[in-house]
Structures are given as structure tokens and as C-alpha cells.
């Protein structure tokens, strides 16, 4: 079926089959459905308060009819007579269907089969056996599915079946309800109110006030989600949360890539009914780890809050708990170092079962330091990597954010200006990640435009935010400008000429000073997968060393401190090649070298060999970088000359310069 049945509805069908077999009934009918529905507390209570009979009497009457196969009815003389079966109570005045006919014929072609047969097969599979059922019963399910289809929903819920039952009463079922003096209109009213109250019956315990907030309220009056895109990540999360057990997810990525925004997008989709049907009534809670342990200095205080949180999640099976900076739960609330009564251990039991859904967010580094060391905790989560979007993807992701910022500031911005901001933000805010860094610069550019009395963001509004940077660039000595230019162009050329470093491409070079650096080469990830063999890492180290080598090769300058970060990264990669990746033959290519209390393999003698191998790798990479730069001296000079004039070159400008140079070379040859 195109429409799906919730677990509760499938359980109703299972219960109906069990009742039919238990009482050896010839067919399932609406009385069997009614008996199964009475197992639901809200349905049963609503039925009782709408009738003059107690629930116990109603239930006893149903059981008596099913068990004894007869019902008392008055004849013309007012005397009681017995009827031989439930069919007497529910006359087979309508067509009877059987799943055997369905399974043996055109199985799953809904145009040719009865809708209820599809429901039985959906709930039980094709091995459910030959089960007859009345048309009245089938009509109930058919009507429920029509409701769901008209409302453009995906899932048939218990409530849909209950309401459909009350609106499609068979003649015999109506007679029973009259016998119990049941007001069906009152039942529908009571049941709707009860289910509505049940959906709204959610409050945060006093002990968790300030620790837990309901994210749904953030989106009730705002149907448009601020973050667009991330469909692949969201689909992975929905799929994992639809499992029965271990439905928890942890989002891992660099700061600013939008891990929290993905959770906000999920919440917005829930509030605005754009999520999978089964999550329509879910509540997303955000937990502040710092606040939940704040003030809990005495033993037992933190554990009480942890237990209240766990009980809240157990009580409501429609809760998703979001924990930003989830690595903080390890050790949170522990009274002493090494104490096991922390938040992570308190949550482990509920994380392993099907009582809760937890979404966490953390950075790659924090994940490695905490979850990497906690195997029992790590196994309870599905890890989803959130990569930084490419610069070409940022505008589409921020369209709604831009609209909201325009509305807030009363300032408009064109796509061209946004693309300019994307470029400048990548050069001046490289230590942060998109889409956060671009959104922040759009925000401040709108403020700048508004303060200048403008109703649109122009280039001047953007560049005012970098006035100090360009002033510093203009005050740099010519020697420093060219040295920085050679450094960055060196990185660019070695990376571009490598047939191994294809997982990233340069999108800009800047030598305008920014916070923490004089210049940088900005890169974007590509869709290409690389083979991380020895040649790959050698080229990667060559790229890192190319900046310093270019300065020495073209400027004849001495080494300076500007390459500190490059040298640190290069040395660490070479060290891992030797000790972790088995890429040094002198130490063995099929082992790694550990150095902890249990595995002390790096003896002084081994350390000396490791250092020599690391030096050998670095020298080999440096030689490769030197050869590449020496071979491309002329194009290096072309790029440096343009870069020193403009201070920045986009990827498009870089490619144009190289293509023009190559055309000149072709003509010369």
C-alpha cells in the first residue's frame, strides 16, 4: 500500500486475528474490531463516559457474545431467543472477503483487491492464513485510509481507525451501542478531546527548568525553516530514528558547519508536518549540559536530575532529546575524578533500548577525545558526518536566512553581493566554517548599509567591514607582500600540479592580512575520492612545505616563523606515516608503534629510527615541491605579480591567468 500503518494499528490487526482464532469465529467483523479497540485506555474510557453502562459490563457483553456464539434477542412475544453465532448478531448481509483469495490472485494490485486484505498483509505478511472478514469491517479501514489520503498524510493511526469505526457503524453494532445507551456523538467529542489533551499533555519537571527547553515552540509561528538544504543528512537521521532500537544519532563536524541547524530543520519539519508521519506529534527538547549539573555539588543531586530527565523521556514516547556539545556528558555530574555516576553512564541504559531518541552534536576533535575512548557509548549512536558545504552550495542554503535578515534589517541584498560576501568571508574568516561565516558577514553588512542610510547592501557596505585589513595590507613592505605572495602561490602550484591531491581544489588566494595569518590559500572539497597511499601523503606534505620553499627559491630569503603551522602539520603526517600507517620499511610495513602503559614499543632505539624515517619523508617531499616550483617558475611569477597588485585572486581569476600563460607558451612553441 502507498499508505502505511503505524505500529498501534498493526497491533490492532494482530489482536483481531488473535480474537478470531481464540473464539473460532467464522469471520472477523466490527465486533472483533471493537473488542480490540477496547484495549486502548482512551478509547475505552471515552466509550464508558458516553454510555449508561460501565466499561466492565460493556466488555463482559462483548466477551459473552464472542465466547458463547449467541446473543439474547427479543421475539415478537417478548421472550428471549438464542442465536447460533456472532453472524446472527452481525448478519452477513454484505460481501465476505478472504485473504486466501488475495494471496493466490493478483497480490498487491490494490485496484483488484480489498483494501483491508492489504492491511492484513501489511501487518502480518503473506503467511497470515485464510481469514474471512465482513464488508462492514473492511469499510472501516477503507474510510480511515481515505481520510489519511485526503489529508495528504502517510500513516494510518489508531485514532484514524477509532474515528472511522464510530462514523461507519454497522446496523448490528449500532444496535449494541443503543443497548448500552451509548451516545455516539458524545463519544466522538470525548475521544477527540482526550486524544488532543494527550498530545498536549507535556510539561518539564521543576528540577529540569533551565536545563531543558522545548524547541518546537521556536517554529510554531514560523512555518519557514531558516536553513535549507542538508536533505541527505536529514534523510539519514529520519531513517535511523525510525528503527525500533538504538535510534540515536550523533552529528560530527567542524564548528560552524550547521550541526545544530540540522536539528532545528528537523524540528521545523515536525511542527509543520513535513516529517515522516510517525513523527508528527513529536517534541524536540534541547538539553543544556552545563545547567543540568549547575549547583549539584553534593553527591546525589546530579543523579536526581539525571533520573528526572530519564523518567521524562520514558513517560513520553514522542520525545527527541537534542544535546549540543554532547561530549560534555562524559564526566558531567561526577563528584570525583574517575567517578562512573556521570550523565553518560546514566543515559546508557535508555540509549540502548527503544525508550528514547537522542541526537547529539560535537566536533571531530571532541568526538575522538571522548566517544573514541568510550566504546560502550559510541555503539549506542549512529555517527553522521556533517561536512562543510562548498562555496557553490552556500547561497541556496541561506536563501531563507537571507529573507529573514532582509525583513529584520529592512535592507535588501542581491545574489551578486551574497556571492561577493561568500568570497570575502572565505578569505577573512577562514578559521570559521560555512554556512555560519557567510551568514554572519551578510548580517553585519546589512547593519553597515543601514547605518549608512542605504536600503541595499552594496560593495562599499561589504568592504567597510575589512577596512582595517586592507589598510594593514597597504602598510606592508614590498618585500613582505612579495614574500607572502610567493608563499601562497607555492602552495597553490604544488597542489594544482599533483595528480594525488584531487579531493580539494583552490578557490581563492589572499595575501591581505586577517586574524591569525598574513595570507592563505582557500580550498573547497571535491566529489573525488582519493587513495591515501604513500604518494598521496608525500604530495600533501610537499604542498605544506611549498610555501616556505617558494620564499627561499624565489626571494632567496631566510626561514621565518610564518611556516610554523605548515611545518607542524607536515611533521605530524610524516610521523603517522611511520608509526601508524606502516609506510617505513625499516620499521616494518605491517605494524604500528604504540606507546602507552600496556604497549611500550617506542624504545629509545626505535624513536631514533622513527625520527630518521620522518626526516627522510620530509626531505623527499621538500625535494618534490622544489622540482615542481622550479619547473613552473614563469607561471609562479605571473601569479605573484597579479596577487601583489590585487591582494586577492578568486579561483576564476587564477584559472584565467594560468590559461592565458599556457596559450602564450603554446604560441611560442
C-alpha positions as CSV (number, residue, x, y, z in Angstrom):
1,X,0.0,0.0,0.0
2,X,1.0,3.6,-0.6
3,X,-0.4,4.4,2.9
4,X,1.5,2.9,5.9
5,X,0.1,1.6,9.1
6,X,1.5,2.7,12.5
7,X,2.7,0.1,14.9
8,X,-0.5,0.6,17.0
9,X,-2.7,-0.1,14.0
10,X,-0.8,-3.2,13.1
11,X,-1.2,-4.3,16.8
12,X,-4.9,-3.9,16.5
13,X,-4.9,-6.2,13.4
14,X,-2.8,-8.7,15.2
15,X,-5.2,-8.6,18.2
16,X,-8.2,-9.0,15.9
17,X,-6.7,-12.1,14.3
18,X,-5.9,-13.5,17.7
19,X,-9.5,-12.9,18.9
20,X,-10.9,-14.5,15.7
21,X,-8.8,-17.6,16.3
22,X,-9.3,-17.8,20.0
23,X,-13.1,-17.9,19.7
24,X,-13.1,-19.9,16.5
25,X,-15.2,-17.3,14.7
26,X,-16.1,-17.8,11.0
27,X,-15.1,-14.2,10.2
28,X,-13.7,-11.0,11.6
29,X,-16.3,-8.3,11.9
30,X,-16.7,-4.9,13.6
31,X,-17.5,-6.6,17.0
32,X,-14.0,-8.1,16.8
33,X,-12.5,-4.7,16.0
34,X,-14.5,-3.1,18.8
35,X,-13.1,-5.7,21.3
36,X,-9.5,-4.9,20.1
37,X,-10.1,-1.1,20.3
38,X,-11.3,-1.5,23.9
39,X,-7.7,-2.4,24.9
40,X,-6.8,1.2,24.3
41,X,-7.3,3.2,27.5
42,X,-8.5,6.4,25.9
43,X,-10.9,4.6,23.6
44,X,-12.4,2.5,26.5
45,X,-12.7,5.5,28.8
46,X,-14.4,7.6,26.2
47,X,-16.8,4.8,25.5
48,X,-17.7,4.3,29.1
49,X,-18.4,8.0,29.9
50,X,-20.6,8.2,26.7
51,X,-22.7,5.2,27.8
52,X,-25.0,4.5,30.7
53,X,-23.2,1.1,31.3
54,X,-19.9,0.6,33.0
55,X,-17.0,-0.4,30.9
56,X,-16.9,-3.7,32.7
57,X,-20.4,-4.6,31.6
58,X,-19.7,-3.5,28.0
59,X,-16.6,-5.6,27.9
60,X,-18.4,-8.6,29.5
61,X,-21.2,-8.3,26.9
62,X,-18.7,-8.4,24.1
63,X,-16.8,-11.3,25.6
64,X,-20.0,-13.2,26.2
65,X,-21.1,-12.8,22.5
66,X,-17.7,-13.9,21.3
67,X,-17.3,-16.8,23.7
68,X,-20.8,-18.3,23.6
69,X,-21.6,-17.5,20.0
70,X,-25.0,-16.2,20.8
71,X,-26.8,-13.1,21.7
72,X,-30.1,-12.6,23.6
73,X,-32.8,-11.0,21.4
74,X,-36.5,-10.5,21.9
75,X,-39.0,-12.3,19.8
76,X,-42.4,-10.9,19.0
77,X,-43.8,-12.3,22.3
78,X,-41.1,-10.5,24.3
79,X,-39.4,-13.8,25.2
80,X,-35.6,-14.3,24.8
81,X,-34.2,-16.5,22.0
82,X,-30.7,-17.7,21.2
83,X,-28.8,-17.1,18.1
84,X,-26.3,-19.6,16.9
85,X,-23.3,-17.4,16.2
86,X,-21.9,-13.9,16.0
87,X,-23.1,-13.9,12.5
88,X,-26.6,-13.7,13.9
89,X,-25.6,-10.6,15.8
90,X,-23.7,-9.3,12.7
91,X,-25.7,-10.7,9.8
92,X,-23.6,-11.4,6.7
93,X,-25.7,-9.1,4.6
94,X,-22.6,-7.7,2.9
95,X,-20.0,-9.5,0.8
96,X,-17.4,-11.6,2.7
97,X,-13.7,-11.5,1.7
98,X,-10.8,-13.8,2.4
99,X,-7.0,-13.2,2.4
100,X,-6.6,-16.6,0.6
101,X,-8.2,-15.2,-2.5
102,X,-6.0,-12.2,-2.3
103,X,-2.7,-14.0,-1.8
104,X,-3.5,-16.6,-4.6
105,X,-4.6,-13.9,-7.1
106,X,-3.1,-10.6,-8.1
107,X,-1.5,-9.9,-4.8
108,X,-0.7,-6.2,-4.1
109,X,-2.6,-4.8,-7.1
110,X,-4.9,-2.6,-5.0
111,X,-7.3,-2.0,-7.8
112,X,-8.2,-5.6,-7.8
113,X,-8.2,-6.5,-4.1
114,X,-10.0,-5.4,-1.0
115,X,-8.2,-2.7,0.9
116,X,-8.5,-4.5,4.3
117,X,-6.8,-7.5,2.8
118,X,-3.8,-5.2,2.1
119,X,-3.9,-4.0,5.7
120,X,-3.7,-7.6,7.0
121,X,-0.8,-8.5,4.7
122,X,0.9,-5.2,5.7
123,X,0.6,-6.1,9.3
124,X,1.2,-9.8,9.2
125,X,2.8,-10.6,5.9
126,X,1.5,-13.1,3.3
127,X,1.7,-16.0,5.8
128,X,-1.4,-14.8,7.7
129,X,-3.6,-17.7,6.6
130,X,-7.1,-17.6,5.2
131,X,-9.1,-15.1,7.3
132,X,-12.6,-14.2,6.3
133,X,-13.9,-10.7,7.1
134,X,-17.1,-8.8,6.7
135,X,-17.5,-5.9,4.3
136,X,-18.5,-3.7,7.2
137,X,-15.1,-4.2,8.8
138,X,-13.3,-3.5,5.5
139,X,-15.3,-0.3,5.1
140,X,-13.9,1.0,8.5
141,X,-10.4,0.6,7.3
142,X,-11.1,1.8,3.8
143,X,-12.7,5.0,5.2
144,X,-9.7,5.6,7.5
145,X,-7.3,5.3,4.6
146,X,-9.5,7.7,2.6
147,X,-9.2,10.3,5.4
148,X,-5.4,9.9,5.5
149,X,-5.2,10.2,1.7
150,X,-7.4,13.3,1.6
151,X,-5.3,15.0,4.4
152,X,-2.1,14.1,2.4
153,X,-0.7,12.1,5.3
154,X,1.4,8.9,5.1
155,X,0.5,6.9,8.2
156,X,-2.8,5.5,9.4
157,X,-3.0,6.0,13.2
158,X,-5.0,4.3,15.9
159,X,-7.1,7.5,16.1
160,X,-8.0,7.2,12.4
161,X,-9.3,3.7,12.9
162,X,-11.2,4.7,16.1
163,X,-12.9,7.7,14.4
164,X,-13.7,5.7,11.3
165,X,-15.3,2.9,13.4
166,X,-17.6,5.5,15.1
167,X,-18.6,7.0,11.8
168,X,-19.2,3.7,10.0
169,X,-21.2,1.7,12.5
170,X,-22.9,-1.4,11.1
171,X,-26.6,-2.0,11.8
172,X,-25.8,-4.7,14.3
173,X,-23.0,-2.7,16.0
174,X,-25.4,0.3,16.3
175,X,-28.0,-1.9,18.0
176,X,-25.4,-3.0,20.6
177,X,-24.5,0.6,21.3
178,X,-28.2,1.5,21.7
179,X,-28.5,-1.4,24.1
180,X,-25.7,0.1,26.2
181,X,-27.4,3.5,25.9
182,X,-24.3,5.0,24.1
183,X,-24.4,8.5,22.6
184,X,-22.0,8.1,19.7
185,X,-21.8,11.9,19.1
186,X,-20.7,12.3,22.7
187,X,-18.2,9.5,22.3
188,X,-16.6,11.2,19.3
189,X,-16.4,14.5,21.2
190,X,-14.9,12.9,24.3
191,X,-12.4,10.8,22.4
192,X,-11.3,13.8,20.3
193,X,-10.8,15.9,23.4
194,X,-9.0,13.1,25.2
195,X,-6.6,12.5,22.4
196,X,-6.0,16.2,21.9
197,X,-5.2,16.6,25.6
198,X,-2.9,13.6,25.4
199,X,-1.0,15.2,22.6
200,X,-0.7,18.5,24.6
201,X,-0.1,16.9,28.0
202,X,3.6,17.7,28.3
203,X,5.4,19.7,30.9
204,X,9.0,19.9,32.1
205,X,9.6,19.0,35.8
206,X,10.6,21.8,38.0
207,X,14.0,20.2,38.6
208,X,14.8,20.4,34.9
209,X,13.6,24.0,34.5
210,X,16.5,25.9,32.9
211,X,18.2,22.7,31.8
212,X,15.7,21.6,29.2
213,X,13.8,23.8,26.6
214,X,11.2,22.8,24.0
215,X,12.4,23.6,20.6
216,X,9.0,23.1,18.9
217,X,7.8,26.5,20.2
218,X,10.6,28.2,18.2
219,X,8.8,27.2,15.0
220,X,5.1,27.3,15.8
221,X,4.6,30.8,14.3
222,X,7.3,30.4,11.7
223,X,6.5,27.8,9.0
224,X,9.6,28.6,7.0
225,X,12.8,26.9,8.2
226,X,15.8,29.2,8.3
227,X,18.2,26.5,7.0
228,X,17.6,25.0,3.6
229,X,19.5,22.0,2.1
230,X,21.0,19.2,4.2
231,X,18.4,16.9,2.8
232,X,20.9,13.9,2.7
233,X,21.8,14.3,6.4
234,X,18.1,14.7,7.4
235,X,17.1,11.6,5.5
236,X,19.8,9.6,7.3
237,X,18.6,10.9,10.6
238,X,14.9,10.1,9.9
239,X,15.8,6.7,8.7
240,X,17.8,5.9,11.9
241,X,15.2,7.3,14.2
242,X,12.5,5.1,12.6
243,X,14.3,2.0,13.9
244,X,13.0,0.1,16.9
245,X,16.2,0.2,19.0
246,X,19.3,2.4,19.2
247,X,17.7,5.2,17.3
248,X,20.2,7.7,18.5
249,X,22.3,9.9,16.2
250,X,25.5,11.9,16.7
251,X,26.4,14.7,14.3
252,X,30.1,15.3,13.9
253,X,31.7,18.2,12.0
254,X,33.8,21.3,12.3
255,X,32.4,24.3,14.3
256,X,30.0,26.4,12.2
257,X,29.0,23.8,9.6
258,X,25.4,23.8,10.8
259,X,25.1,20.7,13.1
260,X,22.6,22.4,15.4
261,X,20.8,23.9,12.4
262,X,20.1,20.4,11.1
263,X,18.3,19.7,14.3
264,X,16.3,22.9,14.0
265,X,15.4,21.9,10.5
266,X,14.1,18.6,11.8
267,X,12.1,20.3,14.5
268,X,10.6,22.8,12.0
269,X,9.6,19.9,9.7
270,X,7.9,18.2,12.7
271,X,6.0,21.3,13.7
272,X,4.9,22.0,10.1
273,X,4.1,18.4,9.3
274,X,6.8,17.9,6.7
275,X,8.4,15.0,8.5
276,X,7.6,11.3,8.2
277,X,4.0,10.7,9.5
278,X,5.1,8.8,12.6
279,X,6.9,11.9,14.0
280,X,4.1,14.4,13.5
281,X,3.4,14.7,17.3
282,X,7.0,14.5,18.4
283,X,8.5,17.1,20.8
284,X,12.2,18.1,20.5
285,X,13.9,19.0,23.7
286,X,17.2,20.8,24.0
287,X,19.4,19.8,26.9
288,X,22.0,22.3,28.4
289,X,24.6,20.0,30.0
290,X,26.2,22.9,32.0
291,X,22.8,23.8,33.5
292,X,21.8,20.3,34.5
293,X,24.9,19.9,36.7
294,X,25.0,23.5,37.8
295,X,24.8,23.7,41.6
296,X,24.9,20.0,42.1
297,X,28.0,19.9,44.3
298,X,26.6,17.3,46.8
299,X,26.6,13.6,46.0
300,X,23.2,12.5,44.7
301,X,22.0,15.9,43.5
302,X,23.1,15.4,39.9
303,X,21.8,11.8,39.8
304,X,18.4,13.1,40.9
305,X,18.2,15.4,37.9
306,X,19.5,12.7,35.6
307,X,16.8,10.4,36.8
308,X,14.1,13.1,36.3
309,X,15.4,13.5,32.7
310,X,15.2,9.8,32.1
311,X,11.8,9.5,33.6
312,X,10.6,12.3,31.4
313,X,11.8,10.5,28.3
314,X,10.3,7.2,29.4
315,X,7.0,8.8,30.2
316,X,6.6,10.3,26.7
317,X,7.4,8.1,23.8
318,X,7.3,11.1,21.4
319,X,10.3,12.9,22.7
320,X,13.6,13.6,20.8
321,X,16.4,14.9,23.1
322,X,19.0,17.1,21.5
323,X,22.3,17.5,23.3
324,X,24.6,20.1,21.7
325,X,28.3,19.6,22.7
326,X,27.4,16.1,23.6
327,X,31.0,15.2,24.5
328,X,30.3,17.1,27.8
329,X,28.1,14.3,29.1
330,X,31.2,12.3,29.7
331,X,32.2,13.1,33.3
332,X,29.3,15.6,33.8
333,X,27.9,15.3,37.3
334,X,30.7,13.1,38.6
335,X,31.7,14.1,42.1
336,X,35.3,12.9,41.8
337,X,37.7,12.1,39.0
338,X,37.0,8.6,37.6
339,X,33.5,8.6,39.1
340,X,31.2,6.5,37.0
341,X,28.0,8.1,38.1
342,X,28.1,10.8,35.4
343,X,25.4,11.7,32.8
344,X,26.8,9.5,30.1
345,X,26.5,6.4,32.3
346,X,23.1,7.4,33.5
347,X,21.9,7.6,29.9
348,X,23.5,4.4,28.6
349,X,20.5,2.1,29.5
350,X,17.9,4.3,27.9
351,X,20.1,4.8,24.8
352,X,20.4,1.1,24.3
353,X,16.7,0.4,24.3
354,X,13.7,1.9,22.4
355,X,12.5,4.3,25.1
356,X,14.3,7.3,23.8
357,X,15.8,9.1,20.8
358,X,18.8,11.3,21.4
359,X,20.6,13.5,18.8
360,X,24.0,14.8,19.8
361,X,26.4,17.2,18.1
362,X,30.1,17.6,18.6
363,X,33.3,18.4,16.7
364,X,35.6,15.8,15.2
365,X,38.3,16.6,17.8
366,X,36.0,16.3,20.8
367,X,34.4,13.2,19.4
368,X,37.8,11.5,19.1
369,X,38.8,12.5,22.6
370,X,35.6,11.4,24.3
371,X,33.5,9.0,22.3
372,X,36.6,7.5,20.7
373,X,37.6,6.3,24.2
374,X,34.0,5.2,25.2
375,X,33.2,2.2,23.1
376,X,30.0,1.4,25.0
377,X,28.7,4.9,24.5
378,X,29.8,5.1,20.9
379,X,28.0,1.9,19.9
380,X,24.7,3.4,21.0
381,X,24.9,6.2,18.4
382,X,24.8,6.3,14.6
383,X,27.6,8.7,13.6
384,X,26.7,11.1,10.7
385,X,29.5,13.4,9.4
386,X,28.3,16.9,8.6
387,X,30.8,18.3,6.0
388,X,31.2,22.0,5.4
389,X,29.2,23.0,2.3
390,X,31.0,24.0,-0.8
391,X,31.0,27.7,-1.6
392,X,28.7,27.0,-4.6
393,X,26.1,25.5,-2.2
394,X,26.1,28.3,0.4
395,X,23.7,30.7,-1.3
396,X,20.9,28.1,-1.8
397,X,21.3,27.0,1.8
398,X,20.9,30.6,3.1
399,X,18.0,31.8,1.0
400,X,15.5,31.7,3.8
401,X,18.0,33.1,6.3
402,X,18.7,36.0,3.9
403,X,15.0,36.7,3.5
404,X,14.6,36.8,7.3
405,X,17.6,39.1,7.7
406,X,16.2,41.4,5.0
407,X,12.9,41.6,6.8
408,X,14.7,42.2,10.2
409,X,17.1,44.9,8.9
410,X,14.8,46.4,6.2
411,X,17.8,46.1,3.8
412,X,17.9,44.2,0.6
413,X,20.8,42.2,-0.9
414,X,21.3,40.8,-4.4
415,X,22.7,37.4,-5.2
416,X,25.8,39.1,-6.7
417,X,26.5,40.8,-3.4
418,X,26.0,37.5,-1.5
419,X,28.5,35.8,-3.8
420,X,30.9,38.6,-3.1
421,X,30.4,38.0,0.7
422,X,31.0,34.3,0.3
423,X,34.3,35.1,-1.4
424,X,35.5,37.6,1.2
425,X,34.3,35.6,4.2
426,X,36.3,32.6,2.9
427,X,39.4,34.8,2.9
428,X,38.9,36.8,6.1
429,X,37.1,34.3,8.3
430,X,38.9,31.1,7.3
431,X,39.0,29.9,10.9
432,X,35.2,29.5,10.9
433,X,33.1,27.4,8.6
434,X,30.3,27.9,6.2
435,X,27.4,28.5,6.2
436,X,27.9,30.2,9.6
437,X,30.7,32.5,8.5
438,X,28.8,33.8,5.4
439,X,25.6,34.3,7.3
440,X,27.4,36.3,9.9
441,X,29.0,38.6,7.3
442,X,25.7,39.1,5.5
443,X,24.2,40.2,8.8
444,X,26.9,42.7,9.6
445,X,26.9,44.0,6.0
446,X,23.2,44.8,6.3
447,X,23.9,46.6,9.6
448,X,26.7,48.6,7.8
449,X,24.3,49.5,4.9
450,X,21.5,50.5,7.3
451,X,23.9,52.7,9.4
452,X,24.9,54.4,6.1
453,X,21.2,55.1,5.3
454,X,21.1,52.6,2.4
455,X,18.3,50.2,1.7
456,X,20.5,47.8,-0.2
457,X,23.9,46.1,0.5
458,X,26.5,47.3,-2.0
459,X,30.2,46.6,-2.3
460,X,31.1,49.5,-0.1
461,X,28.9,48.1,2.7
462,X,30.8,44.8,2.5
463,X,34.3,46.3,2.2
464,X,33.8,48.6,5.2
465,X,34.0,45.5,7.4
466,X,37.5,44.9,6.1
467,X,38.9,48.4,6.0
468,X,41.4,47.7,8.7
469,X,42.6,44.6,6.9
470,X,43.3,46.4,3.6
471,X,44.9,49.3,5.5
472,X,47.3,46.8,7.0
473,X,48.0,45.4,3.6
474,X,48.8,48.8,2.1
475,X,51.2,49.4,5.0
476,X,53.1,46.2,4.4
477,X,56.6,46.5,2.9
478,X,57.1,45.4,-0.7
479,X,59.3,42.6,0.4
480,X,56.8,41.2,2.8
481,X,54.0,41.5,0.2
482,X,56.0,39.5,-2.4
483,X,57.3,37.0,0.2
484,X,53.7,36.3,1.3
485,X,52.6,36.1,-2.3
486,X,55.3,33.6,-3.2
487,X,54.4,31.6,-0.1
488,X,50.7,31.2,-1.1
489,X,51.3,30.7,-4.8
490,X,53.8,28.0,-3.8
491,X,51.0,26.1,-2.0
492,X,48.7,26.6,-4.9
493,X,51.0,25.4,-7.7
494,X,52.2,22.3,-5.9
495,X,48.6,21.3,-5.0
496,X,47.4,22.0,-8.6
497,X,50.2,20.0,-10.2
498,X,49.6,16.9,-8.1
499,X,47.6,14.1,-9.5
500,X,47.0,12.8,-6.0
501,X,45.6,15.8,-4.2
502,X,42.3,15.8,-6.1
503,X,40.0,15.8,-3.1
504,X,40.3,19.6,-2.8
505,X,40.7,22.5,-5.2
506,X,41.8,26.1,-4.6
507,X,39.0,28.7,-4.9
508,X,41.0,31.8,-3.8
509,X,44.4,33.1,-2.7
510,X,44.6,36.1,-0.4
511,X,47.6,38.0,1.0
512,X,45.5,40.6,2.7
513,X,46.2,40.1,6.5
514,X,43.4,38.6,8.6
515,X,43.2,37.5,12.1
516,X,45.9,34.9,12.8
517,X,47.5,34.9,9.3
518,X,49.1,37.1,6.7
519,X,47.9,35.1,3.7
520,X,46.1,31.9,2.8
521,X,45.1,29.6,0.0
522,X,41.3,28.8,0.3
523,X,40.2,25.4,-0.9
524,X,36.9,23.6,-1.4
525,X,36.2,19.9,-1.1
526,X,35.6,18.0,-4.4
527,X,33.5,14.9,-5.1
528,X,36.6,12.9,-5.9
529,X,37.7,10.0,-3.6
530,X,41.5,9.7,-3.2
531,X,43.6,6.7,-2.5
532,X,45.5,7.7,0.7
533,X,48.7,5.8,-0.1
534,X,52.3,6.9,0.5
535,X,52.4,9.1,-2.7
536,X,49.3,10.9,-1.5
537,X,50.8,11.8,1.9
538,X,54.1,12.7,0.3
539,X,52.3,15.2,-2.1
540,X,50.3,16.5,0.9
541,X,53.5,17.2,2.8
542,X,55.0,18.7,-0.3
543,X,52.0,21.1,-0.5
544,X,52.5,22.1,3.1
545,X,56.3,22.7,2.7
546,X,55.8,24.5,-0.7
547,X,55.2,27.9,0.9
548,X,58.5,28.2,2.7
549,X,60.4,26.6,-0.2
550,X,58.9,29.1,-2.7
551,X,60.0,32.0,-0.5
552,X,63.6,30.6,-0.4
553,X,63.6,29.7,-4.1
554,X,62.3,33.0,-5.5
555,X,63.1,35.5,-2.8
556,X,66.4,34.0,-1.6
557,X,65.1,34.7,1.9
558,X,66.0,33.1,5.2
559,X,63.5,30.9,7.0
560,X,60.9,32.8,9.0
561,X,58.3,31.9,11.6
562,X,55.4,32.2,9.1
563,X,55.5,28.5,8.3
564,X,55.0,27.2,11.8
565,X,51.6,25.7,11.2
566,X,52.6,24.2,7.9
567,X,55.7,22.6,9.5
568,X,53.7,21.2,12.4
569,X,51.1,19.6,10.1
570,X,53.8,18.2,7.8
571,X,55.7,16.6,10.7
572,X,52.7,15.0,12.2
573,X,51.7,13.5,8.9
574,X,55.2,12.1,8.4
575,X,55.2,10.7,11.9
576,X,51.8,8.9,11.4
577,X,53.1,7.5,8.1
578,X,55.9,5.9,10.0
579,X,54.2,4.8,13.3
580,X,50.5,4.4,12.3
581,X,50.3,3.7,8.6
582,X,53.2,1.2,8.1
583,X,54.9,3.3,5.4
584,X,58.5,3.0,6.5
585,X,60.2,-0.3,5.5
586,X,63.0,-0.1,8.1
587,X,60.4,-0.4,10.9
588,X,58.1,-2.9,9.3
589,X,55.2,-2.3,7.0
590,X,52.6,-4.4,8.7
591,X,52.5,-3.0,12.2
592,X,52.1,0.2,14.1
593,X,54.0,1.5,17.1
594,X,52.2,2.1,20.3
595,X,53.4,4.0,23.3
596,X,51.3,3.6,26.5
597,X,51.4,1.7,29.8
598,X,50.4,-1.6,28.2
599,X,52.3,-1.3,24.9
600,X,55.7,0.3,25.2
601,X,57.0,-0.3,21.7
602,X,58.8,3.1,21.1
603,X,62.0,2.5,22.9
604,X,64.9,5.0,22.6
605,X,66.4,2.9,19.7
606,X,63.0,2.8,17.9
607,X,62.4,6.5,18.5
608,X,65.8,7.3,16.8
609,X,64.8,5.2,13.8
610,X,61.4,6.9,13.7
611,X,62.9,10.3,13.7
612,X,65.2,9.4,10.9
613,X,62.4,8.0,8.8
614,X,60.3,11.1,9.5
615,X,63.2,13.3,8.3
616,X,63.6,11.1,5.2
617,X,59.9,11.6,4.3
618,X,60.1,15.4,4.8
619,X,63.2,15.7,2.7
620,X,61.6,13.6,-0.1
621,X,58.5,15.8,0.0
622,X,60.6,19.0,0.0
623,X,62.6,17.8,-3.0
624,X,59.4,17.1,-4.9
625,X,58.0,20.6,-4.0
626,X,61.2,22.2,-5.2
627,X,61.2,20.4,-8.5
628,X,57.5,21.4,-9.2
629,X,58.1,25.0,-8.4
630,X,61.4,25.2,-10.3
631,X,59.6,23.7,-13.4
632,X,56.8,26.3,-13.1
633,X,58.8,29.4,-12.4
634,X,57.3,31.6,-15.1
635,X,53.6,30.9,-14.1
636,X,54.6,31.4,-10.5
637,X,55.9,34.9,-11.4
638,X,52.7,35.7,-13.4
639,X,50.5,34.8,-10.4
640,X,52.6,36.6,-7.9
641,X,52.6,39.8,-10.0
642,X,48.8,39.8,-10.2
643,X,48.4,38.9,-6.5
644,X,50.6,41.7,-5.3
645,X,48.5,44.2,-7.3
646,X,45.1,43.0,-6.1
647,X,45.8,41.3,-2.7
648,X,43.3,38.6,-3.6
649,X,42.6,36.3,-6.6
650,X,39.5,34.2,-7.0
651,X,39.6,30.7,-8.4
652,X,38.2,32.0,-11.7
653,X,41.0,34.6,-11.9
654,X,43.6,32.0,-11.0
655,X,42.4,29.8,-13.8
656,X,42.3,32.7,-16.3
657,X,45.9,33.7,-15.6
658,X,47.1,30.1,-16.0
659,X,45.1,29.5,-19.2
660,X,46.4,32.8,-20.7
661,X,50.0,31.8,-19.8
662,X,49.6,28.3,-21.3
663,X,48.2,29.9,-24.5
664,X,51.3,32.1,-24.7
665,X,53.5,29.1,-24.2
666,X,51.7,27.2,-27.0
667,X,52.2,30.1,-29.4
668,X,55.9,30.4,-28.5
669,X,56.5,26.7,-29.1
